[in-house]
């Protein structure tokens, strides 16, 4: 009588286990790197959106000062720019005049979310409004708003520029 011995080959070899563990570790590390990169990108984009909004707000405050001059019948060459002479300034959303420029970070009021200089927690953002005369043209001026911040060891900035005209002028 012949005896047949069947070997049980249902287990894994050491090499198969090492390869499987290596594949799983590689997948986990790749996933972790992707998640970290995504979180960093989201934070960076959030900062850019805030900087864009702060720059737009700066332009709107200057526009509001010009428009208030018009509403107060300051439409002539010598008074339509009251409060808007050439120079560097800061602006606060709830004031009708420009503040002299100094490198002071904006603060955020935690109760209402407004960015301003008077109260709240310091932020990473700095905003400078530059008003420039246009040589030879008294019916317009240029406004440049620069918003800067430092994040992740890098200096970042966002800048917008426009011109304001005295299209409602009176002679």
Secondary structure as the mmCIF struct_conf table of DSSP 4:
data_model
#
loop_
_struct_conf.conf_type_id
_struct_conf.id
_struct_conf.beg_label_comp_id
_struct_conf.beg_label_asym_id
_struct_conf.beg_label_seq_id
_struct_conf.end_label_comp_id
_struct_conf.end_label_asym_id
_struct_conf.end_label_seq_id
BEND BEND1 UNK A 11 UNK A 11
HELX_RH_AL_P HELX_RH_AL_P1 UNK A 14 UNK A 71
TURN_TY1_P TURN_TY1_P1 UNK A 72 UNK A 73
BEND BEND2 UNK A 76 UNK A 76
TURN_TY1_P TURN_TY1_P2 UNK A 77 UNK A 83
BEND BEND3 UNK A 86 UNK A 86
STRN STRN1 UNK A 87 UNK A 90
TURN_TY1_P TURN_TY1_P3 UNK A 93 UNK A 94
BEND BEND4 UNK A 96 UNK A 97
HELX_LH_PP_P HELX_LH_PP_P1 UNK A 98 UNK A 98
STRN STRN2 UNK A 99 UNK A 100
HELX_LH_PP_P HELX_LH_PP_P2 UNK A 101 UNK A 101
STRN STRN3 UNK A 107 UNK A 108
TURN_TY1_P TURN_TY1_P4 UNK A 110 UNK A 112
STRN STRN4 UNK A 115 UNK A 116
BEND BEND5 UNK A 117 UNK A 120
STRN STRN5 UNK A 121 UNK A 122
BEND BEND6 UNK A 124 UNK A 124
STRN STRN6 UNK A 125 UNK A 134
TURN_TY1_P TURN_TY1_P5 UNK A 135 UNK A 136
STRN STRN7 UNK A 137 UNK A 151
TURN_TY1_P TURN_TY1_P6 UNK A 152 UNK A 153
STRN STRN8 UNK A 154 UNK A 165
TURN_TY1_P TURN_TY1_P7 UNK A 167 UNK A 168
#
